[in-house]
Amino acid sequence: FYSQILFGYVSLSMMDLSIDDMYFGCNEAMAKKVMEEYFPKEMKNNPFKDGWNVAKSFAKTKYENRKNKALTKDQVQAIYVYTQQPPNVYDPFNAAVRGDAAKYSKAFPYHALHFWLTSAIQILNAKKRCRTTYRRTKTVYTGKENTEMRFGYFASSSKATDLISFGTVTCFHIKTCYGAYIKNYSKQGDEKEVLIPPYEKFKIKKIAKESYGDLKESLSRTGVFLRAVMGPEA
């Protein structure tokens, strides 16, 4: 599965089973395939169907007021679907992104959401602006300093340092250059979210234990790591 889980600890890794497509070189072809094939098929299944329908009216307002005019309505709605609960699309979607690489061309159930989220992130951070963000969790993550890792899914992080409701067990201090600031399009705008794509690669710079018991992992981006580069098979 995504990171090795041993005795309640999650070991950070390169996430070899992750669906990490950036769609470079096939963006237009994939956009057409999503609209004509994947989206109609995936709208027959929950939780995506319910999530998409619930988000429709809210996303319309976000789209009409968007600052970045390059974003399409579907991309704006995809961000809203990802960040809203209920219905919870986030958990099953990211579980599939983490571990369904073998099913990508035949049975992956979230092609539309994956494509629209990925392309939205690329538009919102087209200049590869680097940001310092934080990701708090309720899980103990382990890794080795000076080794590389990926989250391997769409990882939520924040410009805010005090979102302790997300956990106080491990806090990631991250430098991301591929993540996008989605505050203006998220259901949870107050979280100041920066969404990190599955393909961004990091180096673990430092692991420290804080005085109050938290583990703090400092990550510095090192580029991207891709397996899928041209979208699923036709």
Residue frames as qw, qx, qy, qz and C-alpha x, y, z in Angstrom:
[[0.000, 0.888, 0.460, 0.000, 0.00, 0.00, 0.00],
 [0.235, 0.936, -0.025, 0.260, 1.13, 3.63, 0.19],
 [0.067, 0.684, -0.621, 0.377, 3.69, 3.92, 3.00],
 [0.577, -0.038, -0.803, 0.141, 4.67, 0.88, 4.98],
 [0.542, -0.610, 0.100, -0.570, 2.71, 0.63, 8.21],
 [0.652, 0.064, -0.694, 0.297, 4.61, -1.13, 10.97],
 [0.425, -0.357, -0.633, 0.539, 3.48, -1.23, 14.60],
 [0.049, -0.865, -0.440, 0.235, 1.32, 1.85, 14.14],
 [0.209, -0.645, 0.249, 0.692, 4.05, 3.89, 12.44],
 [0.687, 0.693, 0.218, -0.018, 3.88, 5.08, 8.83],
 [0.600, -0.331, 0.368, 0.629, 7.20, 4.93, 7.00],
 [0.336, 0.809, -0.067, -0.478, 7.70, 7.70, 4.44],
 [0.649, -0.005, 0.650, 0.395, 8.64, 6.42, 0.99],
 [0.014, 0.232, -0.474, -0.849, 8.60, 7.22, -2.72],
 [0.587, 0.359, 0.435, -0.581, 5.06, 5.79, -2.95],
 [0.106, -0.236, 0.806, 0.532, 5.71, 3.49, -5.89],
 [0.151, 0.421, 0.887, 0.118, 2.03, 2.55, -6.30],
 [0.108, 0.614, 0.288, -0.727, 0.84, 6.14, -6.55],
 [0.458, 0.665, 0.500, 0.314, -1.09, 7.52, -9.52],
 [0.362, -0.616, 0.012, 0.700, 1.14, 10.49, -10.28],
 [0.485, 0.491, 0.494, 0.530, 0.24, 11.57, -13.83],
 [0.124, -0.505, -0.057, 0.852, 1.00, 15.22, -14.68],
 [0.554, 0.669, 0.492, -0.062, -0.64, 14.88, -18.15],
 [0.041, -0.724, 0.354, 0.591, 2.22, 16.73, -19.84],
 [0.002, -0.257, 0.787, 0.561, 2.04, 16.21, -23.58],
 [0.144, -0.310, -0.890, -0.301, -1.50, 14.85, -23.47],
 [0.096, 0.259, 0.499, -0.822, -3.50, 17.52, -21.64],
 [0.469, 0.222, -0.186, -0.834, -5.88, 18.32, -24.49],
 [0.520, 0.034, -0.799, -0.300, -6.40, 14.67, -25.37],
 [0.235, -0.188, -0.855, 0.423, -7.08, 13.80, -21.74],
 [0.247, 0.218, 0.283, -0.901, -9.48, 16.72, -21.32],
 [0.569, 0.137, -0.441, -0.681, -11.51, 15.39, -24.25],
 [0.492, -0.026, -0.870, -0.014, -11.41, 11.81, -22.94],
 [0.029, -0.151, -0.698, 0.700, -12.54, 12.96, -19.49],
 [0.413, 0.222, 0.115, -0.876, -15.57, 14.81, -20.86],
 [0.640, 0.195, -0.481, -0.566, -16.60, 12.16, -23.37],
 [0.706, 0.020, -0.707, -0.032, -15.82, 8.96, -21.46],
 [0.388, -0.006, -0.734, 0.557, -14.62, 9.13, -17.86],
 [0.191, -0.052, 0.339, -0.920, -16.87, 11.82, -16.38],
 [0.690, -0.093, -0.257, -0.670, -20.20, 10.35, -17.64],
 [0.740, -0.042, -0.671, 0.031, -19.15, 6.90, -16.38],
 [0.353, 0.020, -0.639, 0.683, -17.87, 8.13, -13.01],
 [0.334, -0.173, 0.134, -0.917, -21.03, 10.18, -12.41],
 [0.754, -0.199, -0.487, -0.394, -22.88, 6.88, -12.03],
 [0.730, -0.152, -0.579, 0.330, -20.94, 6.03, -8.87],
 [0.395, -0.879, 0.050, -0.262, -20.82, 7.36, -5.33],
 [0.149, -0.736, -0.399, 0.525, -19.37, 9.13, -3.49],
 [0.273, -0.085, 0.336, 0.898, -18.21, 11.09, -6.56],
 [0.052, -0.538, -0.648, -0.537, -21.73, 11.52, -7.95],
 [0.359, -0.811, -0.453, 0.090, -23.16, 12.94, -4.72],
 [0.479, -0.506, -0.004, 0.718, -20.07, 15.04, -4.07],
 [0.241, 0.115, 0.449, 0.853, -20.19, 16.57, -7.54],
 [0.149, -0.649, -0.606, -0.436, -23.90, 17.34, -7.37],
 [0.440, -0.761, -0.361, 0.311, -23.72, 18.88, -3.89],
 [0.451, -0.396, 0.116, 0.791, -20.82, 21.10, -4.96],
 [0.377, 0.497, 0.546, 0.560, -22.48, 22.37, -8.14],
 [0.052, -0.920, -0.312, -0.231, -24.21, 25.52, -6.87],
 [0.513, -0.785, 0.089, 0.334, -21.40, 26.49, -4.49],
 [0.614, -0.129, 0.436, 0.645, -18.75, 26.00, -7.16],
 [0.322, 0.718, 0.453, 0.419, -20.75, 28.15, -9.60],
 [0.204, -0.977, -0.067, -0.003, -20.31, 31.14, -7.29],
 [0.621, -0.547, 0.345, 0.443, -16.62, 30.36, -6.77],
 [0.594, 0.250, 0.518, 0.563, -16.17, 30.13, -10.54],
 [0.178, 0.867, 0.346, 0.311, -17.96, 33.40, -11.29],
 [0.282, -0.953, 0.105, -0.022, -15.81, 35.22, -8.71],
 [0.894, -0.112, 0.102, 0.421, -12.53, 33.49, -9.56],
 [0.142, -0.868, 0.248, 0.407, -9.38, 35.60, -9.71],
 [0.260, -0.350, 0.766, 0.472, -7.54, 33.26, -12.06],
 [0.651, 0.441, 0.015, -0.618, -9.52, 33.34, -15.29],
 [0.337, 0.398, -0.810, -0.266, -7.60, 30.39, -16.74],
 [0.239, -0.001, 0.917, -0.319, -9.48, 28.02, -14.43],
 [0.377, -0.209, -0.676, -0.598, -12.44, 26.18, -15.92],
 [0.650, -0.385, 0.087, -0.649, -15.67, 25.60, -14.03],
 [0.940, -0.081, -0.328, -0.046, -14.87, 21.89, -13.77],
 [0.562, 0.261, -0.504, 0.602, -11.48, 22.63, -12.20],
 [0.220, -0.401, 0.320, -0.830, -13.04, 24.99, -9.66],
 [0.826, -0.259, -0.073, -0.495, -15.74, 22.44, -8.86],
 [0.842, 0.093, -0.493, 0.196, -13.13, 19.69, -8.47],
 [0.233, 0.320, -0.534, 0.747, -11.35, 21.72, -5.77],
 [0.515, -0.315, 0.194, -0.773, -14.65, 22.26, -3.99],
 [0.915, -0.089, -0.306, -0.247, -15.54, 18.56, -4.17],
 [0.672, 0.212, -0.567, 0.427, -12.13, 17.64, -2.76],
 [0.136, 0.234, -0.499, 0.823, -12.44, 20.02, 0.20],
 [0.574, -0.317, -0.005, -0.755, -16.09, 19.55, 1.16],
 [0.297, -0.117, -0.934, 0.159, -17.48, 17.16, 3.75],
 [0.591, 0.131, 0.792, 0.084, -20.10, 15.77, 3.61],
 [0.999, -0.029, 0.024, -0.025, -20.15, 13.93, 1.32],
 [0.461, -0.680, 0.511, 0.254, -16.63, 12.65, 1.91],
 [0.824, 0.560, -0.084, 0.014, -14.94, 12.18, -1.46],
 [0.026, 0.841, -0.524, 0.129, -11.48, 13.04, -0.11],
 [0.573, -0.437, 0.683, -0.120, -10.75, 9.78, 1.74],
 [0.845, 0.212, 0.489, 0.033, -11.74, 7.18, -0.90],
 [0.551, 0.829, -0.079, 0.049, -10.26, 9.32, -3.67],
 [0.005, -0.813, 0.571, -0.112, -6.86, 9.68, -2.01],
 [0.727, -0.250, 0.636, -0.071, -6.85, 6.00, -1.00],
 [0.828, 0.470, 0.299, 0.067, -7.21, 5.14, -4.69],
 [0.350, 0.893, -0.259, 0.112, -4.57, 7.68, -5.75],
 [0.383, -0.699, 0.598, -0.085, -2.09, 6.26, -3.22],
 [0.492, -0.285, 0.822, 0.010, -2.30, 2.65, -4.26],
 [0.743, 0.432, 0.467, -0.208, -4.16, 2.02, -7.52],
 [0.076, 0.645, -0.528, -0.547, -1.39, 2.49, -10.11],
 [0.223, -0.053, 0.941, 0.250, -1.93, -1.05, -11.37],
 [0.294, 0.588, 0.745, -0.115, -5.61, -0.23, -12.03],
 [0.010, -0.536, 0.037, 0.843, -4.96, 3.15, -13.64],
 [0.147, 0.194, -0.612, -0.752, -5.65, 2.26, -17.25],
 [0.306, -0.215, -0.866, -0.333, -8.60, -0.06, -16.61],
 [0.457, -0.568, -0.684, -0.038, -10.38, 0.37, -13.28],
 [0.245, -0.126, -0.347, 0.896, -9.36, 3.62, -11.56],
 [0.004, 0.694, 0.718, 0.046, -12.69, 5.26, -10.57],
 [0.152, -0.865, -0.207, 0.431, -11.59, 8.91, -10.31],
 [0.579, 0.221, 0.336, 0.710, -10.03, 9.92, -13.64],
 [0.070, 0.814, 0.313, 0.484, -12.10, 13.12, -13.92],
 [0.473, -0.880, -0.046, 0.014, -11.37, 14.36, -10.41],
 [0.743, -0.333, 0.227, 0.534, -7.66, 13.48, -10.67],
 [0.492, 0.397, 0.351, 0.691, -7.29, 15.28, -14.01],
 [0.053, -0.863, -0.249, -0.437, -9.19, 18.42, -12.99],
 [0.596, -0.786, 0.012, 0.164, -7.40, 18.70, -9.63],
 [0.728, -0.153, 0.266, 0.613, -3.99, 18.18, -11.22],
 [0.367, 0.517, 0.338, 0.695, -4.59, 20.73, -13.98],
 [0.256, -0.915, -0.213, -0.227, -6.06, 23.23, -11.49],
 [0.677, -0.624, 0.096, 0.379, -2.94, 22.98, -9.30],
 [0.626, 0.084, 0.336, 0.699, -0.74, 23.52, -12.37],
 [0.135, 0.747, 0.330, 0.561, -2.70, 26.62, -13.40],
 [0.426, -0.890, -0.136, -0.094, -2.75, 28.11, -9.90],
 [0.525, -0.706, 0.339, 0.332, 1.02, 27.69, -9.53],
 [0.782, 0.604, 0.080, 0.131, 2.12, 28.02, -13.14],
 [0.233, 0.855, -0.378, 0.270, 5.26, 29.93, -12.10],
 [0.810, -0.053, -0.504, 0.294, 6.35, 27.18, -9.67],
 [0.158, -0.729, 0.278, -0.606, 6.30, 29.61, -6.74],
 [0.544, -0.025, -0.764, 0.345, 7.83, 28.01, -3.65],
 [0.475, -0.641, 0.008, -0.603, 6.01, 28.26, -0.34],
 [0.121, 0.184, -0.856, 0.469, 6.63, 27.19, 3.24],
 [0.676, -0.315, -0.264, -0.612, 3.67, 25.21, 4.52],
 [0.220, -0.286, 0.814, -0.455, 2.71, 22.98, 7.42],
 [0.699, -0.109, -0.563, -0.428, 0.86, 19.69, 7.62],
 [0.347, -0.347, 0.681, -0.543, -0.33, 18.47, 11.02],
 [0.670, -0.009, -0.669, -0.322, -1.36, 14.85, 11.51],
 [0.730, -0.458, 0.285, -0.419, -2.57, 12.40, 14.14],
 [0.987, 0.123, -0.063, 0.077, -0.16, 9.71, 12.92],
 [0.491, -0.675, 0.443, 0.328, 3.47, 8.93, 13.71],
 [0.759, 0.642, -0.105, 0.021, 5.47, 9.12, 10.47],
 [0.668, -0.537, 0.378, 0.350, 9.01, 7.78, 10.29],
 [0.704, 0.692, -0.032, 0.153, 11.78, 8.34, 7.79],
 [0.752, -0.254, 0.052, 0.607, 15.51, 8.86, 7.45],
 [0.013, -0.881, 0.072, 0.467, 17.13, 12.24, 7.13],
 [0.018, 0.597, -0.579, -0.556, 18.56, 13.05, 3.69],
 [0.291, 0.171, 0.906, 0.256, 16.36, 10.49, 1.94],
 [0.259, 0.013, -0.332, -0.907, 13.71, 11.31, -0.66],
 [0.184, 0.368, 0.874, -0.259, 9.97, 10.77, -0.35],
 [0.227, -0.240, -0.399, -0.856, 6.63, 11.73, -1.85],
 [0.504, 0.039, 0.506, -0.699, 3.23, 12.00, -0.24],
 [0.051, 0.016, 0.939, 0.341, 1.93, 10.17, -3.32],
 [0.021, 0.673, 0.737, 0.054, -1.57, 11.61, -3.05],
 [0.032, 0.715, 0.139, 0.684, -3.11, 15.08, -2.99],
 [0.538, -0.305, -0.551, 0.561, -1.72, 16.25, 0.34],
 [0.154, -0.908, -0.240, -0.306, -3.35, 19.11, 2.17],
 [0.550, -0.162, -0.308, 0.759, -1.00, 21.55, 3.86],
 [0.092, -0.926, -0.362, -0.046, -1.46, 25.07, 5.15],
 [0.324, 0.606, -0.197, 0.699, 0.27, 28.41, 5.40],
 [0.519, -0.692, 0.131, -0.484, -1.06, 28.51, 8.97],
 [0.313, 0.374, -0.806, 0.335, 0.99, 26.98, 11.78],
 [0.259, -0.153, 0.652, -0.696, -1.75, 26.52, 14.37],
 [0.732, -0.022, -0.321, -0.600, -4.29, 24.09, 12.86],
 [0.121, -0.325, 0.887, -0.305, -3.94, 21.67, 15.78],
 [0.766, 0.113, 0.330, -0.540, -7.38, 20.15, 15.16],
 [0.788, 0.449, -0.370, -0.202, -5.74, 18.14, 12.37],
 [0.939, -0.128, -0.241, 0.207, -3.37, 16.53, 14.84],
 [0.193, -0.901, 0.363, -0.136, -0.43, 17.10, 17.14],
 [0.925, -0.213, 0.279, 0.148, 1.48, 13.87, 16.63],
 [0.616, -0.026, 0.374, 0.693, 3.58, 14.69, 13.55],
 [0.222, 0.896, 0.120, -0.365, 3.94, 18.13, 12.01],
 [0.712, 0.263, 0.332, 0.560, 5.52, 18.48, 8.57],
 [0.050, -0.817, 0.088, 0.567, 7.42, 21.69, 7.84],
 [0.709, 0.352, 0.536, 0.294, 7.39, 21.74, 4.05],
 [0.049, 0.576, -0.298, -0.760, 8.95, 23.72, 1.23],
 [0.597, 0.412, 0.682, 0.092, 6.73, 23.05, -1.79],
 [0.011, -0.417, 0.350, 0.838, 7.25, 24.49, -5.26],
 [0.150, -0.138, -0.811, -0.548, 4.48, 22.55, -7.04],
 [0.063, -0.526, -0.784, 0.323, 1.71, 23.00, -4.48],
 [0.010, -0.470, -0.353, -0.809, -1.06, 25.53, -5.17],
 [0.079, 0.135, 0.520, -0.839, -2.81, 27.94, -2.81],
 [0.157, -0.366, -0.799, -0.450, -6.50, 27.03, -3.07],
 [0.015, -0.299, -0.578, 0.759, -8.03, 29.26, -0.36],
 [0.325, 0.260, -0.066, -0.907, -10.26, 31.14, -2.82],
 [0.593, 0.101, -0.588, -0.541, -11.78, 27.94, -4.22],
 [0.278, 0.003, -0.925, 0.261, -11.92, 25.65, -1.20],
 [0.522, -0.626, -0.505, -0.283, -14.96, 24.85, 0.94],
 [0.669, -0.615, -0.226, 0.349, -12.61, 25.41, 3.91],
 [0.398, 0.783, -0.027, 0.478, -11.20, 28.82, 2.97],
 [0.397, -0.866, 0.212, -0.219, -10.17, 29.64, 6.53],
 [0.913, -0.280, 0.209, 0.210, -7.60, 26.82, 6.48],
 [0.088, 0.862, -0.407, -0.289, -5.29, 28.70, 4.06],
 [0.888, -0.033, 0.452, 0.075, -4.71, 25.44, 2.22],
 [0.234, 0.656, -0.608, -0.380, -1.85, 24.71, -0.15],
 [0.942, 0.105, 0.252, -0.197, -2.59, 21.49, -2.05],
 [0.164, -0.599, 0.731, 0.284, 0.48, 19.40, -2.90],
 [0.809, 0.323, -0.284, -0.400, 0.23, 17.09, -5.96],
 [0.966, -0.195, 0.172, -0.006, 1.19, 13.38, -5.80],
 [0.834, 0.422, -0.055, 0.350, 4.23, 13.76, -8.03],
 [0.037, 0.885, -0.317, 0.339, 6.20, 16.33, -6.01],
 [0.855, -0.026, -0.397, 0.332, 9.35, 14.86, -4.50],
 [0.300, -0.894, 0.186, -0.277, 10.93, 15.98, -1.23],
 [0.580, 0.253, -0.640, 0.436, 14.07, 15.36, 0.78],
 [0.649, -0.703, -0.292, 0.013, 13.71, 14.78, 4.52],
 [0.298, 0.715, -0.322, 0.544, 16.03, 17.44, 5.90],
 [0.022, 0.316, -0.678, 0.663, 15.52, 17.07, 9.62],
 [0.629, -0.458, -0.584, -0.230, 13.48, 15.05, 12.11],
 [0.095, 0.299, -0.540, 0.781, 13.13, 16.57, 15.57],
 [0.403, -0.539, -0.738, 0.050, 11.05, 15.89, 18.66],
 [0.112, -0.656, 0.025, -0.746, 9.47, 18.96, 20.18],
 [0.013, -0.244, 0.700, -0.671, 9.32, 19.52, 23.93],
 [0.621, 0.010, 0.336, -0.708, 5.60, 18.76, 24.01],
 [0.655, -0.005, 0.752, -0.075, 6.01, 15.43, 22.24],
 [0.695, 0.663, 0.092, -0.263, 5.32, 16.26, 18.62],
 [0.677, -0.069, 0.474, 0.559, 7.57, 14.95, 15.88],
 [0.284, 0.850, -0.029, -0.443, 8.56, 17.64, 13.41],
 [0.726, 0.107, 0.512, 0.446, 9.70, 16.58, 9.95],
 [0.110, 0.760, -0.162, -0.619, 11.28, 19.21, 7.71],
 [0.716, 0.334, 0.558, 0.252, 10.88, 18.55, 3.99],
 [0.025, 0.650, -0.294, -0.700, 12.64, 20.35, 1.16],
 [0.806, 0.510, 0.200, -0.222, 11.37, 19.82, -2.39],
 [0.433, -0.419, 0.639, 0.479, 13.73, 18.18, -4.87],
 [0.206, 0.227, -0.633, -0.711, 11.61, 18.06, -8.04],
 [0.810, 0.090, 0.069, -0.575, 9.15, 15.53, -9.41],
 [0.205, -0.215, 0.949, 0.107, 9.07, 11.78, -9.79],
 [0.684, 0.280, -0.042, -0.673, 6.80, 10.32, -12.45],
 [0.440, -0.015, 0.888, 0.133, 5.75, 6.90, -13.57],
 [0.401, 0.646, 0.640, 0.109, 2.65, 7.74, -15.62],
 [0.200, -0.407, 0.149, 0.879, 3.44, 10.52, -18.06],
 [0.135, 0.017, -0.573, -0.808, 0.91, 10.23, -20.87],
 [0.640, -0.021, 0.139, -0.755, -2.38, 9.44, -19.20],
 [0.682, -0.012, 0.709, -0.178, -4.20, 6.12, -19.22],
 [0.233, -0.023, 0.816, 0.529, -4.32, 3.96, -22.29],
 [0.440, 0.130, -0.222, -0.860, -6.92, 4.81, -24.88]]
